[in-house]
Amino acid sequence: AWTSELWLIILIKAVEGAAATFLRPGLMSLLLGVVPNRRLPEAVARTEVSNTLGSVLFTLCAGLMAYFLYPNVASVFYLLGAATMVGSCCVLLIQETTIDHAASCGLSERKAALLIQDYFQQRKRVLDSSDALHPRGLLSTAVTLVHDLAGKPQGNAVASETPQGCAEVAEAPVAETPCNATETPSRVKYLDLLRDKNILMFAFLTFLYHLGNAAVVPLLAQVSAYQDDRTALAFTSAIVCTRYAFQVPTVWAVGKYHRRFGYKRTFLLGHIMLPIRCSIAGVLSLYFPNQYAFVATQVLDGIASGIVDTLLPLIVKSLTKHSGRFGITFGFAITCWRLGHGFSLLTGEGIFEAAHKSFDVETSYAIAFFVLGGIGVLAILLLAFGVHLPPATKEEDASDRADASSEELQRAFAQFDVNNDGTISKAEFISIMTMDGDGSNPLSKRDSAILFDEMDADRNGTLDYREFGRGHTSEVCCGCCLGPL
């Protein structure tokens, strides 16, 4: 019956769905804003691991509370509310100054690409310039480029002083330089995103996958509860925890190795798990309806979830590269996820109820599992033949990067190695980057220290040639050899 309590539950779920649509896109946008691009896959993996461990802890607590307090299980909802409050406090601890809002939506990548495109047209001339070879001229020009690429203010330097670094490089007319470039790219229009076939097909794939996936766990919980009412909640917790237990190592592996196999093949592996899992659950329902066997099927769910949940934001980031619309596109994908999840529950329960009119309970559950597995097969076919995913190799951003040559790197290293001891101390690094605070270099001591810490992979307080070179062929570059960010 449509009682007042039911309407309240519907309202609460509507608010929950709206909040969920903002939560994951907001989290991933924060990661884009505070994590260097080259470290994003690992950061996403760590975030998913933390998310999974938190879910495991909550599920275990909820299962134990439900088992020992049965049938009074209202305290589980208080536990959920307390957990969300702790999460909200963690968000408030993130300092505003640490967030690059342009990077959080992907817009700064496009700006960097445009600036680098203009810059490398004159790079050889810059490096051959006698003025540029001087430490002050070289670093002043380089740091100006670094700040232009990052879209950040240059310390105490005013706008009118910005082109001075460029003026030091060469007197002859050259192509427009990053220091005086005026083109500022704007965000892609929303209608342009809707016209992007790749984004639309990927969003539909997300919907289709979750249409077949979401109802499996509730059906497994129901068929387990059919065996024993008292252990129903305990086995439901076991079903969820088993998934999380295998999701954690999968997330770690995906974050570390997905570039080796590419987005598409890795994503396909995650999708293949769905029909296999549904087929096993259907066969168990027909011939071996054992609670422990149903729990074991969640191993495949953990592997699939680890792959899909980790790659989803990375794929959306690649699809929206240079658009400045990562957040809204990821929110669109999450909306399709939630729609698929909701319709999956209706579909699974509807199939069971329809089949139960003609078949026994076990057969009805088996039919529901097989239909959901069939939807998973459709998702696999769509992914294999209808969805184009960008590459996930280390060369995917090669158009936005250029490695410093060995000669350039050695020359830059020598500029910093004041004591000629083969290493660069933090004091030497900061001294060169700030030019002893005489105002000729716009980089502050604080920013110089942050760059040093990023490049100091061994955390021993010094940079050797290997660490110095690694920093200059990645997003973290002090700019001393005019290398990429």
C-alpha positions as CSV (number, residue, x, y, z in Angstrom):
1,A,0.0,0.0,0.0
2,W,1.1,3.6,-0.7
3,T,1.4,4.6,3.0
4,S,3.0,7.8,4.3
5,E,6.1,5.8,5.3
6,L,6.5,4.6,1.7
7,W,6.4,8.1,0.3
8,L,9.0,9.1,2.9
9,I,11.2,6.3,1.8
10,I,10.8,7.3,-1.8
11,L,11.8,10.9,-1.0
12,I,14.8,9.8,0.9
13,K,16.0,7.5,-1.9
14,A,15.4,10.4,-4.4
15,V,17.7,12.6,-2.3
16,E,20.2,9.8,-2.0
17,G,20.3,9.3,-5.7
18,A,20.8,13.0,-6.4
19,A,23.6,13.1,-3.8
20,A,25.3,10.1,-5.3
21,T,25.3,11.7,-8.7
22,F,27.4,14.6,-7.3
23,L,29.6,12.6,-4.9
24,R,31.7,10.5,-7.3
25,P,32.2,13.3,-9.9
26,G,33.1,15.7,-7.1
27,L,35.6,13.3,-5.6
28,M,37.3,12.6,-9.0
29,S,37.4,16.3,-9.8
30,L,39.1,16.9,-6.5
31,L,41.7,14.3,-7.4
32,L,42.3,16.0,-10.8
33,G,42.8,19.3,-9.0
34,V,45.3,18.1,-6.3
35,V,47.1,15.1,-8.0
36,P,49.6,15.4,-10.9
37,N,48.3,13.9,-14.1
38,R,51.0,11.2,-14.2
39,R,49.9,10.0,-10.8
40,L,46.2,10.0,-11.4
41,P,45.7,6.2,-12.1
42,E,47.5,5.3,-8.9
43,A,45.5,8.0,-7.0
44,V,42.2,6.7,-8.3
45,A,43.3,3.2,-7.4
46,R,44.1,4.2,-3.8
47,T,40.8,6.1,-3.5
48,E,38.9,3.0,-4.7
49,V,40.8,0.8,-2.2
50,S,40.0,3.2,0.6
51,N,36.4,3.3,-0.5
52,T,36.3,-0.5,-0.6
53,L,37.9,-0.9,2.8
54,G,35.4,1.5,4.3
55,S,32.6,-0.4,2.8
56,V,34.0,-3.7,4.1
57,L,34.3,-2.2,7.6
58,F,30.7,-0.9,7.5
59,T,29.3,-4.1,6.1
60,L,31.0,-6.2,8.7
61,C,29.7,-4.0,11.5
62,A,26.2,-3.9,10.0
63,G,26.2,-7.7,9.6
64,L,27.3,-8.3,13.2
65,M,24.8,-5.8,14.6
66,A,22.0,-7.3,12.5
67,Y,22.8,-10.8,13.6
68,F,23.1,-10.1,17.4
69,L,20.3,-7.5,17.6
70,Y,17.9,-9.2,15.3
71,P,15.0,-8.3,14.8
72,N,15.9,-4.8,16.0
73,V,18.2,-3.6,13.2
74,A,17.4,0.2,13.3
75,S,20.9,0.9,14.8
76,V,22.4,0.0,11.4
77,F,21.0,3.2,9.9
78,Y,22.6,5.2,12.7
79,L,25.9,3.7,11.9
80,L,25.5,4.7,8.3
81,G,24.7,8.3,9.3
82,A,27.8,8.5,11.5
83,A,30.0,7.2,8.7
84,T,28.8,9.9,6.3
85,M,29.4,12.6,8.9
86,V,33.0,11.5,9.3
87,G,33.4,11.6,5.5
88,S,32.1,15.2,5.4
89,C,34.6,16.3,8.0
90,C,37.4,14.8,5.9
91,V,36.3,16.9,2.9
92,L,36.4,20.0,5.0
93,L,40.1,19.3,5.9
94,I,41.2,19.7,2.3
95,Q,42.7,23.2,1.9
96,E,41.3,25.4,-0.8
97,T,44.8,26.5,-1.8
98,T,45.8,23.0,-2.7
99,I,43.1,22.6,-5.4
100,D,43.8,23.6,-9.0
101,H,40.3,24.3,-10.2
102,A,41.2,24.6,-13.8
103,A,42.9,21.2,-13.7
104,S,39.9,19.7,-11.8
105,C,37.8,20.1,-14.9
106,G,40.5,19.3,-17.4
107,L,40.7,22.8,-18.9
108,S,44.3,23.4,-18.0
109,E,45.4,20.4,-20.1
110,R,44.1,22.2,-23.2
111,K,45.8,25.4,-22.2
112,A,49.1,23.5,-21.7
113,A,48.8,21.8,-25.1
114,L,48.3,25.1,-26.9
115,L,51.2,26.8,-25.1
116,I,53.5,23.8,-25.7
117,Q,52.6,23.7,-29.3
118,D,53.7,27.3,-29.8
119,Y,56.6,26.9,-27.5
120,F,58.3,23.9,-29.2
121,Q,58.3,25.8,-32.5
122,Q,61.0,27.9,-31.0
123,R,62.5,25.5,-28.5
124,K,65.8,24.9,-30.5
125,R,66.4,28.6,-30.8
126,V,65.8,29.1,-27.1
127,L,68.3,26.5,-26.2
128,D,70.9,27.8,-28.6
129,S,70.6,31.4,-27.3
130,S,73.6,32.6,-25.4
131,D,71.2,34.5,-23.0
132,A,69.2,31.3,-22.4
133,L,72.4,29.4,-21.5
134,H,73.0,31.8,-18.6
135,P,71.3,30.4,-15.5
136,R,69.3,33.4,-14.8
137,G,68.0,33.8,-18.4
138,L,67.3,30.1,-18.7
139,L,65.5,29.7,-15.4
140,S,63.6,33.0,-15.7
141,T,62.2,31.9,-19.1
142,A,61.6,28.4,-17.9
143,V,59.7,29.3,-14.8
144,T,57.6,31.8,-16.7
145,L,56.7,28.9,-19.0
146,V,55.9,26.6,-16.0
147,H,53.6,29.1,-14.5
148,D,51.9,29.9,-17.8
149,L,51.3,26.2,-18.3
150,A,49.8,25.8,-14.9
151,G,47.7,28.9,-15.3
152,K,48.9,30.2,-11.9
153,P,49.9,33.7,-10.8
154,Q,53.7,34.2,-10.7
155,G,54.4,35.3,-7.2
156,N,54.9,39.0,-6.9
157,A,55.5,39.5,-10.6
158,V,52.9,41.7,-12.2
159,A,51.3,41.0,-15.6
160,S,53.3,43.7,-17.3
161,E,56.6,41.9,-16.3
162,T,55.6,38.5,-17.7
163,P,57.1,38.9,-21.2
164,Q,60.5,39.8,-19.8
165,G,61.5,36.2,-19.7
166,C,60.7,35.9,-23.4
167,A,62.6,39.1,-24.2
168,E,65.7,37.6,-22.7
169,V,65.6,34.6,-25.1
170,A,66.2,36.2,-28.5
171,E,65.9,39.5,-30.1
172,A,65.0,38.3,-33.6
173,P,61.3,37.9,-34.4
174,V,60.1,34.4,-33.7
175,A,56.8,32.6,-33.4
176,E,54.4,33.7,-30.7
177,T,55.8,32.4,-27.4
178,P,54.0,31.0,-24.4
179,C,54.9,34.1,-22.4
180,N,52.9,36.4,-24.6
181,A,50.3,34.0,-25.9
182,T,46.9,35.4,-25.5
183,E,44.6,32.5,-26.6
184,T,42.8,31.2,-23.6
185,P,40.7,28.2,-24.5
186,S,37.1,28.0,-23.2
187,R,35.1,25.0,-22.0
188,V,33.4,22.9,-24.6
189,K,29.7,23.5,-24.8
190,Y,27.3,21.0,-23.3
191,L,25.6,20.3,-26.7
192,D,29.0,19.4,-28.2
193,L,29.4,16.8,-25.5
194,L,25.9,15.3,-26.4
195,R,27.0,15.2,-30.1
196,D,30.1,13.2,-29.2
197,K,29.3,9.7,-30.3
198,N,32.0,8.1,-28.1
199,I,30.7,9.8,-24.9
200,L,27.1,8.8,-25.7
201,M,28.0,5.2,-26.5
202,F,30.1,4.9,-23.4
203,A,27.3,6.3,-21.3
204,F,24.9,3.8,-22.8
205,L,27.4,1.0,-22.2
206,T,27.5,2.1,-18.5
207,F,23.8,1.9,-18.3
208,L,23.6,-1.5,-20.0
209,Y,26.3,-3.0,-17.8
210,H,24.7,-1.9,-14.6
211,L,21.2,-2.9,-15.9
212,G,22.5,-6.5,-15.9
213,N,24.7,-6.2,-12.8
214,A,22.9,-4.4,-10.0
215,A,20.1,-6.9,-9.4
216,V,22.4,-9.9,-9.0
217,V,23.5,-9.2,-5.4
218,P,19.9,-8.6,-4.1
219,L,18.8,-11.8,-5.8
220,L,21.7,-13.7,-4.3
221,A,20.8,-12.4,-0.9
222,Q,17.1,-13.4,-1.4
223,V,17.9,-16.9,-2.5
224,S,20.3,-17.3,0.4
225,A,17.6,-16.0,2.8
226,Y,15.2,-18.5,1.4
227,Q,17.4,-21.2,2.9
228,D,17.5,-19.7,6.5
229,D,15.8,-16.5,7.7
230,R,18.0,-16.0,10.7
231,T,21.2,-16.2,8.8
232,A,19.9,-14.1,5.9
233,L,21.5,-10.8,7.0
234,A,24.7,-12.4,7.9
235,F,25.0,-14.1,4.5
236,T,24.0,-10.9,2.8
237,S,27.0,-9.2,4.6
238,A,29.2,-12.2,3.6
239,I,28.1,-11.7,-0.1
240,V,29.0,-8.1,0.0
241,C,32.3,-8.6,1.9
242,T,33.5,-11.3,-0.4
243,R,33.1,-8.9,-3.3
244,Y,35.0,-6.2,-1.5
245,A,37.7,-8.6,-0.4
246,F,38.6,-9.4,-4.0
247,Q,37.9,-5.8,-5.2
248,V,40.8,-4.4,-3.2
249,P,43.6,-6.3,-4.9
250,T,42.0,-6.0,-8.3
251,V,41.8,-2.2,-7.9
252,W,45.5,-2.1,-7.0
253,A,46.4,-4.3,-10.0
254,V,44.4,-2.2,-12.4
255,G,45.9,1.0,-11.2
256,K,49.4,-0.4,-11.7
257,Y,49.1,-2.4,-14.8
258,H,46.2,-1.1,-16.9
259,R,48.5,0.8,-19.2
260,R,50.1,-2.4,-20.3
261,F,46.9,-3.9,-21.7
262,G,44.9,-0.8,-22.6
263,Y,41.5,0.5,-21.5
264,K,39.5,-1.7,-23.9
265,R,40.9,-5.1,-23.1
266,T,41.0,-4.4,-19.4
267,F,37.4,-3.1,-19.5
268,L,36.3,-6.1,-21.5
269,L,37.7,-8.4,-18.8
270,G,35.6,-6.7,-16.2
271,H,32.5,-7.0,-18.3
272,I,33.0,-10.7,-19.1
273,M,32.8,-11.5,-15.4
274,L,29.1,-10.6,-15.4
275,P,27.6,-13.3,-17.6
276,I,30.0,-15.9,-16.2
277,R,28.9,-15.0,-12.6
278,C,25.2,-15.0,-13.6
279,S,25.5,-18.3,-15.3
280,I,27.1,-19.9,-12.3
281,A,24.4,-18.4,-10.0
282,G,21.7,-19.7,-12.2
283,V,23.1,-23.2,-12.3
284,L,23.5,-23.2,-8.5
285,S,19.9,-22.1,-8.0
286,L,18.7,-25.0,-10.1
287,Y,20.9,-27.8,-8.9
288,F,22.9,-26.8,-5.8
289,P,21.2,-24.0,-3.8
290,N,23.9,-23.7,-1.1
291,Q,24.5,-20.4,0.7
292,Y,28.2,-20.8,0.8
293,A,28.3,-21.5,-2.9
294,F,26.3,-18.3,-3.6
295,V,28.8,-16.3,-1.5
296,A,31.7,-17.7,-3.6
297,T,30.3,-16.3,-6.8
298,Q,31.0,-12.9,-5.5
299,V,34.7,-13.4,-6.2
300,L,33.9,-12.6,-9.8
301,D,31.9,-9.6,-8.8
302,G,34.9,-8.3,-6.9
303,I,37.2,-8.6,-9.9
304,A,34.6,-7.0,-12.2
305,S,33.9,-4.1,-9.8
306,G,37.6,-3.5,-9.2
307,I,38.2,-3.1,-13.0
308,V,35.0,-1.2,-13.9
309,D,35.0,1.2,-10.9
310,T,38.7,2.1,-11.3
311,L,38.7,2.6,-15.1
312,L,35.5,4.5,-15.3
313,P,36.9,7.9,-14.2
314,L,40.1,7.4,-16.2
315,I,38.2,6.6,-19.4
316,V,35.9,9.6,-18.9
317,K,39.0,11.8,-18.4
318,S,40.5,10.6,-21.6
319,L,37.2,11.0,-23.5
320,T,36.8,14.6,-22.2
321,K,40.5,15.6,-22.6
322,H,40.9,19.3,-23.2
323,S,37.2,20.0,-23.0
324,G,37.0,21.4,-19.5
325,R,33.9,19.3,-18.9
326,F,35.2,16.3,-17.0
327,G,32.9,16.8,-14.0
328,I,29.6,17.1,-15.9
329,T,30.5,14.2,-18.2
330,F,31.5,12.0,-15.3
331,G,28.2,13.0,-13.6
332,F,26.4,12.0,-16.8
333,A,28.1,8.6,-16.7
334,I,27.2,8.2,-13.0
335,T,23.6,9.1,-13.8
336,C,23.5,6.4,-16.4
337,W,25.0,4.0,-13.8
338,R,22.3,4.9,-11.3
339,L,19.5,4.6,-13.9
340,G,20.8,1.2,-14.9
341,H,21.1,0.2,-11.2
342,G,17.4,1.2,-10.6
343,F,16.0,-0.5,-13.7
344,S,18.1,-3.6,-13.0
345,L,16.4,-4.0,-9.6
346,L,13.0,-3.6,-11.2
347,T,13.9,-6.0,-14.0
348,G,15.4,-8.7,-11.8
349,E,12.5,-8.7,-9.4
350,G,9.9,-8.4,-12.2
351,I,11.4,-11.5,-14.0
352,F,11.4,-13.5,-10.7
353,E,7.8,-12.6,-9.9
354,A,6.7,-13.4,-13.5
355,A,8.6,-16.7,-13.5
356,H,7.4,-17.7,-10.0
357,K,3.8,-17.8,-11.3
358,S,4.7,-20.8,-13.4
359,F,7.9,-22.3,-11.8
360,D,9.2,-23.0,-8.3
361,V,11.4,-20.6,-6.4
362,E,14.8,-22.0,-7.4
363,T,13.9,-22.1,-11.1
364,S,12.5,-18.6,-10.9
365,Y,15.7,-17.3,-9.5
366,A,17.7,-19.2,-12.1
367,I,15.7,-17.6,-14.9
368,A,16.3,-14.1,-13.5
369,F,20.0,-14.8,-13.3
370,F,20.2,-16.1,-16.9
371,V,18.3,-13.0,-18.2
372,L,20.7,-10.7,-16.4
373,G,23.6,-12.6,-17.8
374,G,22.1,-12.1,-21.2
375,I,22.1,-8.4,-20.7
376,G,25.8,-8.7,-19.7
377,V,26.5,-10.4,-23.0
378,L,24.9,-7.5,-24.9
379,A,27.1,-5.1,-22.9
380,I,30.2,-7.1,-24.0
381,L,29.2,-6.9,-27.7
382,L,28.5,-3.2,-27.4
383,L,31.9,-2.6,-25.8
384,A,33.7,-4.8,-28.3
385,F,32.2,-3.5,-31.5
386,G,30.4,-0.2,-30.8
387,V,32.4,1.8,-28.3
388,H,35.8,3.4,-29.1
389,L,38.0,3.9,-26.0
390,P,41.2,6.0,-26.1
391,P,44.5,4.2,-25.5
392,A,45.8,3.8,-22.0
393,T,49.5,3.4,-23.0
394,K,52.2,5.6,-21.7
395,E,52.3,7.3,-25.2
396,E,48.7,8.5,-25.0
397,D,49.8,12.0,-23.9
398,A,52.9,12.1,-26.1
399,S,51.5,15.0,-28.1
400,D,51.6,17.1,-24.9
401,R,55.1,16.1,-23.8
402,A,58.6,16.2,-25.1
403,D,61.5,14.6,-23.4
404,A,64.6,16.7,-22.6
405,S,67.6,15.5,-24.5
406,S,70.6,14.2,-22.7
407,E,72.7,17.2,-23.5
408,E,70.1,19.6,-22.3
409,L,69.6,17.6,-19.1
410,Q,73.3,17.5,-18.3
411,R,73.5,21.2,-18.8
412,A,70.6,21.9,-16.5
413,F,71.9,19.5,-13.9
414,A,75.3,21.2,-13.9
415,Q,73.5,24.6,-13.3
416,F,72.0,23.2,-10.1
417,D,74.9,21.1,-8.8
418,V,76.7,24.1,-7.4
419,N,79.1,22.0,-5.3
420,N,79.9,19.6,-8.1
421,D,79.3,16.6,-5.9
422,G,76.9,14.8,-8.2
423,T,73.8,15.6,-6.2
424,I,71.5,18.6,-5.8
425,S,70.6,19.6,-2.2
426,K,67.3,21.2,-1.4
427,A,69.0,24.4,-0.5
428,E,70.9,24.5,-3.9
429,F,67.6,23.8,-5.7
430,I,65.7,26.5,-3.9
431,S,68.5,29.0,-4.2
432,I,68.7,28.6,-8.0
433,M,65.0,28.5,-8.5
434,T,64.4,31.7,-6.5
435,M,67.7,33.3,-7.6
436,D,68.3,34.2,-4.0
437,G,65.2,36.2,-3.8
438,D,66.4,39.1,-5.9
439,G,63.1,39.2,-7.8
440,S,64.4,38.1,-11.2
441,N,62.8,34.7,-10.9
442,P,59.1,34.6,-10.1
443,L,59.0,31.2,-8.4
444,S,58.6,31.4,-4.6
445,K,60.6,29.4,-2.0
446,R,57.5,27.5,-1.1
447,D,56.8,26.5,-4.7
448,S,60.4,25.6,-5.2
449,A,60.3,23.4,-2.1
450,I,57.1,21.7,-3.4
451,L,58.8,21.0,-6.8
452,F,61.9,19.6,-5.1
453,D,59.8,17.2,-2.9
454,E,57.9,16.0,-6.0
455,M,61.1,15.2,-7.8
456,D,62.8,13.6,-4.7
457,A,61.6,10.1,-5.3
458,D,64.0,8.5,-2.7
459,R,63.0,11.1,0.0
460,N,66.6,11.5,1.0
461,G,66.8,15.3,0.7
462,T,68.9,15.3,-2.5
463,L,68.3,14.8,-6.2
464,D,70.6,12.6,-8.1
465,Y,70.8,12.7,-11.9
466,R,68.2,9.9,-12.3
467,E,65.6,11.7,-10.2
468,F,66.4,15.0,-11.9
469,G,66.0,13.5,-15.3
470,R,62.8,11.6,-14.3
471,G,61.2,14.9,-13.2
472,H,62.0,16.6,-16.5
473,T,60.3,13.9,-18.6
474,S,57.1,14.0,-16.6
475,E,54.4,16.4,-15.5
476,V,56.6,17.5,-12.5
477,C,59.3,19.7,-13.9
478,C,61.0,22.7,-12.5
479,G,61.5,24.1,-16.0
480,C,65.3,24.5,-15.8
481,C,65.8,22.7,-19.1
482,L,62.6,24.0,-20.5
483,G,61.1,20.6,-20.4
484,P,57.4,19.6,-20.1
485,L,55.3,20.0,-17.1
